[in-house]
Amino acid sequence: METMGGQERGAAGTPSARSGRGSVILHVDMDAFYVSVEELDDPSLKGREVLVGHASPRSVVLSASYEARAYGVRSAMPVGAAQRLCPQVRIVEPSMEKYRRMSARVMAEFARITDLVEQVSVDEAFLDVGSAVRRLGEPLQIGRLLRERIRTELGLPATVGIAESKFVAKIASTQAKPDGLLLIPAEHTVDFLHSLPVTALWGVGEKTRQVLARAGISTVAGLAATPVGTMRRMLGASGEHVHRLSWGIDPRAVTPVRMEKSIGAEETFAVDVSDDVRLESELLRLAHRTAARLRAGGLESRTISIKVRYTDFTTLTRSHSLAEGIDSAARVHAVAVALLRALGPRPMSVRLIGLRAESLTDATGAAVQLSIDRRENNWRSAERTLDDVHRRFGSTAVGPARLLPGPVPRPAHGAAESAPEAGERAGERAGERPDGAPPIRRPDRDDATWTGGADGSADAPAAVRGRGSGVARAGPSAARHDAPRQGSPRRP
């Protein structure tokens, strides 16, 4: 269906909610991307239980069709577990080069809409369409146009979420999956967020959820009503971050990713470190951050360098060049540790350690390497699965055992946070909006806006937390969305 009924109108003093003015950020997520690409080459896969991954039971699922997901098959689970859940599932070996080529075509379609495209991964991106409104119409029209072009030109389904911020647009696309479109007008953003479970917020994983649950907080509305000082005491620095998100504060702009000459990260310790085990663990953390950025940009590195700064500010750098490009944290970390050990015994404690990937090239040779080095292929598969999990559930959801956080996740001292930039300092009084806006009033229903639904409804977590899991809307009066086109029925 094209609309959900009702008449077109906006909140008092605002443009029509149908237009979506003010909500100019699109999050576009390709549906079951690897599987959808394979279906183009082999139409017999359509409508069947399919997963993309290696046949080894110890490999992981990279992508699963919605038919397979109906049996509980999910990305990141072991292939063996997927086969037990769905014995008839068909396993298709991945072809990363083919997916990269198709990804480039998808991004080219985005670039036809606007030059403000921030590619997040091989199958998703944020677009700022504010400058395209005069040329192409309101954001809702642009979202429809983009989906139609991708379907017509490439033969692929795509889901679009539209909102005033990246954070909310991402949630909107998750709830609209698969093959849908959902607009959250700016004036209804907070009301929409407050209907969701607390796990909808970036940075709220299972451990944080448990901490909040012990305090009686299970919904975004409940978190927003908690004084920010209380949140800081409960969760540390991340408490203030999630409190801002609960009020829709996410000032990050859509930033196009340019070809970089090098990618890296460094850590300044709160207390100087003399333990090499700690230094090597920190290099592992930096390797994962660096490798994830390499993969997101479709890049490989042929040179790895480290930087070590001692207590007296003496700084040493070492680098090593490779015969082939790499983009896995395991390989990056191995080179970095070898460089660190080659420095010999530490003359004094270390104040700062850094890691950088240099000599960057387009990752065009990865498909060949997949067929040559099975172990390297396993690392690639595992880490790409980590990328997928982190995009959906936050960077603290899963990781190497030696890097698992304590009971309360906290950003490392001196490290750049992956969370949104800080907005206005939140108010201390319970229920006070950090942006100083008046108290929330439930808006009237119209056909182009999210206007409510059952607060904390049982289907909300499924709609938010899993890629395509559930796909039920949060209550009968859920948000504005477009249904799949005829001939492409919505799958379970």
C-alpha positions in Angstrom: 0.0 0.0 0.0 1.1 3.5 -0.7 -0.2 5.2 2.5 -1.7 4.2 5.8 -4.8 6.3 5.5 -5.8 9.5 7.3 -5.5 13.0 5.9 -2.3 15.0 5.2 -1.5 17.5 7.9 1.4 18.7 10.1 1.8 19.7 13.7 0.8 23.2 14.5 3.2 25.7 12.9 5.1 23.1 11.0 5.2 22.1 7.3 3.2 19.1 6.2 4.4 15.9 7.8 3.9 14.2 4.5 6.7 16.4 3.0 9.3 15.3 5.6 10.8 18.8 5.6 13.5 18.9 8.2 14.0 15.1 7.9 16.5 15.1 5.1 18.8 12.2 6.2 18.3 8.9 4.4 19.7 5.6 5.6 19.6 3.1 2.8 20.2 -0.5 3.6 20.2 -3.2 0.9 18.1 -6.2 1.8 20.1 -9.4 2.4 22.6 -7.9 0.0 24.9 -10.9 -0.7 21.9 -13.2 -1.2 20.1 -10.7 -3.4 23.2 -10.4 -5.6 23.5 -14.2 -5.9 19.8 -14.4 -6.9 20.6 -12.2 -9.9 23.1 -14.8 -11.1 20.9 -17.8 -10.1 17.1 -17.0 -10.1 16.4 -20.5 -8.8 17.5 -19.2 -5.4 14.6 -16.8 -5.1 12.0 -17.8 -2.6 14.2 -20.4 -1.1 16.1 -20.8 2.2 19.6 -19.6 1.2 22.7 -18.5 3.1 26.0 -17.1 1.9 29.0 -18.5 3.7 31.5 -21.3 3.5 30.3 -24.9 3.8 32.5 -25.6 6.8 30.3 -25.9 10.0 32.8 -23.7 11.8 32.4 -20.8 9.3 29.9 -18.1 9.9 26.8 -17.0 8.0 27.5 -13.8 6.0 24.0 -13.3 4.7 20.7 -15.1 4.9 17.5 -14.9 2.8 14.4 -13.9 4.6 13.0 -17.4 4.0 16.0 -18.8 6.0 15.6 -16.2 8.7 12.1 -17.5 9.3 13.8 -20.6 10.7 16.0 -18.5 13.0 19.0 -18.3 10.7 20.9 -15.0 11.3 24.1 -13.4 10.1 27.1 -14.1 12.4 25.9 -17.5 13.6 28.0 -20.6 12.7 27.0 -22.3 9.5 26.6 -25.6 11.4 24.0 -24.0 13.7 22.2 -22.6 10.7 22.0 -26.0 9.2 20.5 -27.5 12.3 17.9 -24.8 12.4 17.1 -25.1 8.7 18.4 -28.5 7.3 17.2 -27.6 3.8 19.1 -24.4 3.6 21.2 -24.0 0.5 24.8 -22.7 1.0 26.3 -20.4 -1.6 30.0 -19.7 -1.4 30.7 -16.0 -1.2 32.2 -14.0 -4.0 33.5 -10.8 -2.4 34.7 -9.2 -5.6 31.2 -9.6 -7.1 29.7 -8.0 -4.1 32.1 -5.1 -4.2 31.4 -4.5 -7.9 27.7 -4.4 -7.2 28.3 -2.2 -4.2 30.1 0.3 -6.4 27.0 0.4 -8.7 24.7 0.9 -5.8 26.8 3.8 -4.5 26.8 5.3 -8.0 23.0 5.4 -7.8 23.2 7.2 -4.5 25.6 9.8 -6.1 23.0 10.6 -8.7 20.8 11.9 -5.9 23.4 13.8 -3.9 27.1 14.2 -3.5 26.7 13.9 0.3 26.9 10.2 0.6 28.6 8.5 3.5 29.2 4.8 2.8 29.0 2.8 6.0 29.7 -0.6 4.5 29.4 -2.5 1.3 25.6 -2.5 1.5 24.5 0.7 3.3 25.0 4.4 3.3 23.7 7.7 4.7 22.6 10.4 2.3 21.9 14.1 3.1 19.3 15.1 0.5 18.7 18.6 1.7 20.3 20.1 -1.4 18.3 17.8 -3.7 14.8 18.8 -2.5 14.3 21.6 -5.0 15.5 19.3 -7.9 13.8 16.0 -7.0 11.0 16.8 -4.5 10.5 16.2 -0.9 12.5 13.6 1.1 9.6 11.1 0.9 9.6 11.4 -2.9 13.4 11.1 -3.0 13.3 7.9 -0.9 10.7 6.4 -3.3 12.7 7.5 -6.3 15.9 6.0 -5.0 14.3 2.6 -4.2 12.7 2.5 -7.7 16.0 3.3 -9.4 17.9 0.6 -7.5 15.1 -1.9 -8.3 14.9 -1.0 -12.0 18.6 -0.4 -12.7 20.1 -3.1 -10.5 17.3 -5.5 -9.8 17.9 -5.3 -6.0 15.6 -4.5 -3.1 16.5 -1.7 -0.7 15.0 -0.3 2.5 15.1 3.5 3.2 14.7 5.2 6.6 14.2 9.0 6.6 14.7 11.2 9.6 16.4 14.4 10.8 19.5 12.6 12.1 21.6 9.6 11.2 20.7 7.7 14.4 17.0 7.9 13.9 17.2 7.3 10.1 19.1 4.1 10.9 16.3 2.9 13.3 13.7 3.8 10.7 15.3 1.7 8.1 15.6 -1.2 10.5 11.9 -1.0 11.3 10.9 -0.7 7.6 12.7 -3.9 6.6 12.5 -5.7 4.3 12.0 -3.7 1.1 10.2 -0.8 2.7 10.4 2.9 3.4 9.7 4.8 6.7 9.7 8.5 7.3 10.0 10.0 10.8 9.2 13.7 10.6 11.4 16.0 12.7 8.5 17.1 14.9 7.7 13.6 15.9 11.2 12.3 16.5 11.1 12.2 20.3 7.7 10.7 20.4 8.9 7.9 18.0 12.0 7.2 20.1 10.1 7.1 23.4 7.9 4.2 22.1 11.0 2.0 21.6 12.8 -0.5 24.0 16.0 0.9 25.4 18.0 -1.6 23.2 17.2 0.6 20.2 19.8 3.1 21.3 23.3 2.8 20.0 25.6 1.7 22.7 23.0 -0.3 24.7 24.0 -3.9 24.4 23.0 -6.8 26.6 25.2 -5.9 29.6 24.0 -2.3 29.6 20.4 -3.5 29.2 20.8 -5.6 32.3 22.2 -2.7 34.3 19.3 -0.5 33.2 16.8 -3.3 33.9 18.0 -3.6 37.5 17.1 0.1 37.8 13.7 -0.5 36.3 14.5 1.1 33.0 13.4 -0.8 29.9 12.2 1.8 27.4 13.7 4.9 25.8 11.0 6.9 27.5 12.1 5.6 30.9 15.7 6.4 30.2 14.9 9.9 29.0 13.0 10.5 32.2 16.0 9.6 34.3 18.3 12.5 35.3 21.5 12.5 33.3 23.5 12.6 36.5 22.0 9.3 37.5 22.8 7.9 34.1 26.4 8.9 34.4 26.6 7.2 37.8 25.1 4.0 36.3 27.0 3.8 33.0 29.9 6.1 33.2 30.6 8.4 30.2 28.3 6.3 28.0 25.4 7.2 30.3 25.4 10.8 29.1 25.7 9.6 25.5 22.6 7.3 25.6 20.7 10.0 27.5 21.3 12.4 24.6 20.2 9.8 22.1 17.0 9.2 24.1 16.1 12.8 23.2 17.0 12.5 19.6 20.2 14.5 19.9 22.7 13.3 17.2 24.4 16.3 15.6 26.7 14.2 13.3 26.7 15.3 9.7 26.7 13.0 6.7 30.4 13.0 5.8 31.5 11.6 2.5 34.3 9.1 2.8 37.3 10.2 0.7 40.2 8.0 -0.5 42.6 8.3 2.4 46.4 8.0 2.2 46.5 6.2 5.5 44.2 5.0 8.3 45.1 4.6 11.9 44.4 5.2 15.5 46.4 5.8 18.7 45.8 5.6 22.4 47.2 7.9 25.2 47.0 6.0 28.5 45.6 7.5 31.6 48.6 5.9 33.5 51.8 5.0 31.7 52.1 1.3 30.8 55.1 -0.9 31.2 53.4 -4.3 30.7 53.9 -5.6 27.1 50.8 -7.8 27.4 48.8 -4.6 28.0 50.5 -2.9 25.0 49.8 -5.9 22.7 46.2 -6.0 23.8 45.9 -2.3 23.0 47.4 -2.9 19.6 44.7 -5.5 19.1 42.0 -2.9 19.9 43.6 -0.4 17.5 44.0 -3.1 14.8 40.2 -3.9 14.9 39.4 -0.2 14.7 41.8 0.3 11.8 40.8 -2.8 9.9 37.1 -2.0 10.2 37.8 1.4 8.5 39.7 -0.3 5.8 36.9 -2.7 5.0 34.3 0.0 5.2 36.2 2.0 2.6 36.9 -1.1 0.4 40.6 -0.7 1.0 43.7 -2.8 1.8 47.0 -1.8 3.3 50.4 -2.9 2.2 52.3 -1.2 5.0 51.7 -1.3 8.7 53.4 1.1 11.1 53.4 1.6 14.9 54.3 4.6 17.0 55.5 4.3 20.6 55.9 7.3 22.9 57.7 6.9 26.2 57.2 8.7 29.4 59.9 11.3 28.5 58.1 11.9 25.2 60.7 10.1 23.2 58.8 8.8 20.1 59.7 5.8 18.0 58.1 4.7 14.8 58.6 1.4 12.9 56.9 0.1 9.8 56.8 -3.1 7.7 55.7 -3.5 4.1 53.9 -6.5 2.8 53.8 -8.3 -0.5 50.0 -8.2 -0.6 47.3 -5.9 0.8 45.5 -6.9 4.0 42.3 -5.7 5.7 41.9 -8.1 8.6 42.6 -7.1 12.2 44.3 -10.5 12.8 46.9 -9.8 10.1 47.3 -6.1 11.0 47.8 -7.1 14.7 50.3 -9.8 13.9 52.5 -7.3 12.0 52.1 -4.6 14.7 53.1 -7.0 17.5 56.2 -8.1 15.5 57.2 -4.5 15.2 56.7 -3.8 18.9 58.7 -6.8 19.9 61.5 -5.9 17.5 62.0 -2.7 19.6 63.4 -4.9 22.4 63.0 -4.3 26.1 61.2 -1.1 27.1 63.6 1.4 28.6 60.7 3.1 30.4 56.9 3.1 30.6 54.9 3.9 27.5 52.7 7.0 27.4 51.1 6.5 23.9 50.9 3.7 21.4 49.6 4.1 17.8 49.0 1.9 14.8 48.6 3.0 11.1 47.7 1.3 7.9 49.5 2.9 4.9 50.1 2.3 1.2 46.4 1.9 0.7 44.9 0.3 -2.4 41.5 -0.6 -3.7 40.6 -4.1 -2.4 40.4 -5.7 -5.8 42.6 -8.7 -5.1 40.6 -10.1 -2.2 38.6 -12.6 -4.2 41.8 -14.2 -5.4 43.2 -14.4 -1.9 40.0 -16.0 -0.7 40.6 -19.0 -2.9 44.3 -19.3 -2.0 44.4 -18.9 1.8 41.6 -20.6 3.6 42.8 -19.4 7.0 42.9 -15.8 5.8 39.4 -16.3 4.3 38.1 -17.4 7.7 39.6 -14.3 9.4 37.9 -12.1 6.7 34.6 -13.8 7.1 34.7 -13.5 10.9 35.7 -9.9 10.9 33.1 -8.9 8.3 30.5 -10.6 10.5 31.8 -8.5 13.4 31.3 -5.4 11.2 27.7 -6.4 10.6 27.1 -7.0 14.3 28.7 -3.7 15.4 26.6 -1.8 12.9 23.4 -3.3 14.3 24.1 -3.6 18.0 27.0 -1.2 18.7 30.7 -1.6 19.0 30.5 -3.3 22.4 28.1 -6.1 21.4 30.8 -8.6 20.5 34.6 -8.7 20.1 37.8 -10.6 20.9 37.6 -12.1 24.4 40.7 -10.3 25.6 39.0 -7.0 24.7 35.6 -7.6 26.3 34.6 -4.7 28.5 33.8 -5.0 32.2 30.2 -4.9 33.5 29.8 -1.3 32.4 31.0 -0.4 28.9 33.2 2.7 28.9 35.1 4.3 26.1 38.9 4.0 26.4 40.7 7.0 27.8 42.1 9.1 25.0 40.4 7.1 22.3 38.1 8.7 19.7 34.6 7.6 20.5 32.6 5.8 17.9 29.4 7.2 19.4 27.8 10.4 18.0 29.5 13.7 18.9 28.4 15.4 22.1 25.4 17.7 21.8 24.1 20.2 24.3 24.7 19.2 27.9 21.7 17.3 29.2 19.5 18.7 31.9 19.7 17.2 35.4 15.9 17.1 36.2 14.0 14.0 35.5 12.2 14.2 32.2 13.8 17.5 31.2 14.6 17.7 27.5 18.3 18.6 26.9 17.4 20.8 23.9 15.2 23.0 26.1 12.0 22.2 24.1 8.6 22.2 25.8 7.2 18.9 27.2 6.2 16.3 24.7 2.6 16.1 23.6 1.3 13.2 21.6 0.7 14.5 18.0 -2.5 13.8 16.0 -2.4 10.9 13.6 -1.8 11.5 9.9 -0.9 9.3 7.0 2.7 10.4 6.6 4.1 10.3 10.0 4.9 8.1 12.9 2.3 9.0 15.5 2.5 6.4 18.2 1.8 2.8 18.7 1.9 0.6 21.8 4.7 1.9 24.0 7.1 -0.9 24.7 5.1 -3.3 22.6 6.4 -6.8 22.4 7.2 -6.7 18.7 9.3 -3.5 19.0 12.6 -5.2 20.1 12.4 -7.6 17.1 11.8 -4.7 14.8 14.8 -2.8 16.1 17.4 -5.3 17.0 17.7 -7.7 14.1 18.3 -7.2 10.5 15.0 -8.3 9.1 14.1 -10.1 12.3 10.5 -9.7 13.1 9.7 -6.8 10.6 6.5 -6.2 12.5 5.8 -2.5 13.2 5.7 -1.3 16.7 1.9 -1.4 17.2 -1.1 -1.0 15.0 -0.7 2.7 14.6 2.9 2.5 13.6 5.0 4.8 11.5 4.5 6.0 8.0 5.9 3.4 5.6 5.6 2.2 2.1 4.9 -1.5 1.6 6.8 -3.7 -0.9 5.9 -3.4 -4.5 3.5 -5.8 -6.1 5.3 -9.0 -7.1 7.6 -8.6 -4.2 5.6 -9.8 -1.2 6.9 -8.9 2.3 8.5 -12.0 3.7 8.4 -13.1 7.3 
